[in-house]
Amino acid sequence: MAAADLTTHPGHLARRLQQAHYLLWNTMVSEEITSPQYAVLNTLVDEPGLDQRTVGERVGLDRSTIAEVISRLSRRGLLDKVRDPEDGRRSLLRLTDEGVRTHRKLTVRTARMNQVFLAPLTAEERTVFFDLIRRVADAAEGLRNPGESLVAPR
């Protein structure tokens, strides 16, 4: 039996892509703040006052992972939790001044990292790449949300 051609396995290629992203992130962006943590900061810059569940949905993190990310950012003093005045069981999240400064710094570094990461592609190829990878990622959300179709309409 012949060995499988792993260059035709999307999971294998996605893992390699993730490894390259992780390496670039740690060398060019931050060794302290992870990419998912940055995604949370970015979401709260855009939409301050969201609850934890909604932030998790926005950035594609499950409940236990978003809880850990929020906890770490809170311990670092980058975000505050305040009780929702309309529902005392819920906490709303806002960036601290340090969180806003950290986000601003990381945004500049992330832009540079993305230039390096996508350098092998032309501008047109980048557009196609993002369209395709977004379509696959959106369809894969059905794995987390049973009942949704895993096949994207064409």
Secondary structure, DSSP 8 states (H G I E B T S, - for coil): -----GGG-HHHHHHHHHHHHHHHIIIII-SSS-HHHHHHHHHHHHSTTEEHHHHHHHHT--HHHHHHHHHHHHHTTSEEEEEETTEEEEEEEEE-HHHHHHHHHHHHHHHHHHHHHTTTS-HHHHHHHHHHHHHHHHHHHHHHSTTS-SS---
